[in-house]
Structure formats: C-alpha cells, structure tokens
Amino acid sequence: MRSGNGTPARVGVFGLLGSGNLGNDGSLEAVLGYLRAEHPDAVVDALCGVPEVVATRYRIPATRLHWYRGEYRTASRAGAIAGKGLGKIVDVFRTAAWVRRHDVVIVPGMGVLEATLPLRPWGFPYSLFLLSATGRLFGTRVALVSVGAAAISRRPTRALVSWSARLATYRSYRDAQSRDAMRAMGVDTSRDEVYPDLAFALPTPQVSAPPGPPGRVCVGVMAFHGGNDDRARADEIYRRYLDGTTRFVRALVEDGRPVRLLTGDEVDVSVVAAILEAVDSPLVTAAETSSLADLMKEMAAADTVVATRYHNLVCALKVGTPTLALSYAAKSDALMAQMGLAAYCHPAREVDADRLLEQFRALERSSAELRRTLTERNAVATRRLAHQFTALTAALFPATDHTPTHALRKAP
C-alpha cells in the first residue's frame, strides 16, 4: 500500500492500549490483522496508554499517549495538579506532531464515545478531541472503527466526545444504539454504518479436548462501581455486585459445579480474590489470561458462561458457548440481542443471586438450541466485518488498487 507520493502509507493506531484491558487490546489486534493482510506495506505505529506493552506484544513502535505519567492517578497535591495541567498543554503539541507524521490514524473499536464507566472530560475524551482536531488541521484521515457510544449527560464530556466524532473522517459503530446516541448528541450519522465489534474478526481458537472437568461454568467478573453518573453510590454498587456474584458462585458450588473465574482488566483481580476467599472451595479456580484468545480458550471449554465485562461477553458468544450477561450498560443488552440471547440478561447493579440462578438454569435447558443460534449469528458477524474492512480500505486508502464495494462515509 502506497500513499499519494508513492511512499509506504504511514498508519497510526490510537487509544488506551496496553493498559491491561483485554478488550481494548483485542480490538487493536483485529485492526493489525486487517492491516497486515490487506496493506502489508503500511508503516504502522501507536500512540497509546502503555507503549512498552504494545511494542513488545504487537511488534510496532509505540509512543506514550500522555506526557504526564500520572495522568490516571488522582491528583491531590499541588505538584500533581500542576503536572496534570502542564501535561494538557504539552499533549497538544505532542499529539499534533504525532498525527502530522501519518496519512491515516485508526481508533480500533473500544467504547471511546461513551461514559458508561467513570470518566473525566480532561482524560481520554480530551485526548480523542486532540486527535480528531489535529487530524482535520493537517489532513490526516482519522477513523473511528466499530466504536461504542452512549448518550452523555455531563456537558464538558459530551462536547469533547461529539466534536471528536464530527471531526473524524470515518465513523462506524458496534451497535445501532451507539449510532443513535451520536445522532442525539448532534452528529450527522446519515452515512455512518453499524458493524459487529472488532473482536469478532479475531481467530476462533480450536479446543480439541476440554482441559477442565465436565459441567464447568466460567464466571467473568468486574470491579464494577457503576457509571459516570454513579460516583456518589460507587461503593454501594460495588458491594451489592460483589455480594450477589459471590452468592451465585456459592450456589453453583453447592450444586457440585466447578467454577472458573475470569477477568477482563487488571483491576478485576481484587474481585477474583474476594470471591475465592468468601467461597473457599477447591471447585472454584481462577484463570490467568493475557489476551482475548486466552479468554476464548477458557470459554470454549466451558458448558456455560456468566460474565459482566462487554468483551468477556463477546468472547463467549464468539466461541458459541451459551452465555448469561450481568449487564452494566445498554451495550451489553444490545450485544446479547444481536446474538439471539436477549432473554438472558441480568442487571449488574442489582444482582439477585436467586433470580440469576433461575435464569442460569433456563439458559442451560436451552443450551443446544442456543449453540445453533450462535453458530448462525457468528457467520453473519464474520461477513459483516469483512464488508467493513473493504469499506475501510475505500475510505482511508483511496490510492490503492482495492476496488471499493461500499459507499464512503465522511464527516461533514
């Protein structure tokens, strides 16, 4: 793939990558797979959360997203507050210089246009705005690919997110409600498309023989404290979630079911430790996972999955294992409906162990039928993502020999 002057195209990837969130890194992996297959001559690098991890794991040069290394730590001392403030100014120039070196920048998936988890406007929303604004300034094409979005009530965050979307060259969403949310925030979405989450483009691991005992249930947990508007109730929400999930795991163990605890982010480790201590049974074990591929292997070997994190759900559905969602945001409900399991959602804010156990048993009774449904829906997801990659090439790399098969979607 060549740029307009005949040199290899310079492609950047951008986001909170390498920071311990397996879903974010899985989205990056899917985009890198597309670039290496369809545009092998492209020169790729990243502006990301933890560049050391990205550079080592994905073999691409990487630069730190923020100048100030304590960006995501709470600043209480004057020095830390001053460091954060100075960092916001320095990052304008750092981001501009990085963007200017590229022909294309891709934001791979992730919920970059939502605030369903606690989020400060001058954190990632500010960084994303700098990306889109400098991309427009320097003529660098910025693509938000299969991203998640949600209506945002807080005005500073809402303004930064909506302008980030407006200034992007290409936008696509991982569900229809994300597109609807951006439309409600004033973004013209008439030429934006909806495609499955990028993780559905990852290879599905083959599990020839289940490594664990029969009847195993994978339970994906989360350090869940509510959303951006729940800060005053965060501790209460967390305690209720942990108590309900622990009671559910204990009920499974009392039925003799082996339980495998899974995480999706480094912050979830404390939840695993709390459940292991509270239940205290050899039937409950914890998996060590460092990628979505690891998660998928665990879930493919299970009879059933109960999970909270969005990309835990994606992995379970992708490998065709009947899944029950502890849903913390509308995106989880939308994903389950898209995959034919809308009836199997339970609110993460109000985990009722008894009701959850009833839903779990109903899920298992329909297991054979649900596996057939998931096979069909996964085939559709694969075709849709292939279509997206064709459209992405047409929108971002018009100088290549690829024949566009889809209309371009450009921001006004």
Secondary structure, 3 states (H helix, E strand, C coil): CECCCCCECEEEEEECCCCCEHHHHHHHHHHHHHHHHHCCCCEEEEEECCHHHHHHHHCCCEEECCCCCCCCCCCCCHHHHHHHHHHHHHHHHHHHHHHHCCCEEEEECCCCECCCCCCCCCCHHHHHHHHHHHHHHHCCEEEEEEECECCCCCHHHHHHHHHHHHHCCEEEECCHHHHHHHHHCCCCCCCCEECCCHHHHCCCCCCCCCCCCCCCEEEECCCCCCCCCCHHHHHHHHHHHHHHHHHHHHHHHHCCCCEEEECCEHHHHHHHHHHHHHHCCCCEEECCCCCHHHHHHHHHCCCEEEECCHHHHHHHHHCCCCEEEEECCHHHHHHHHHCCCCCCEEEHHHCCHHHHHHHHHHHHHCHHHHHHHHHHHHHHHHHHHHHHHHHHHHHHCCCCCCCCCCCCCCCC
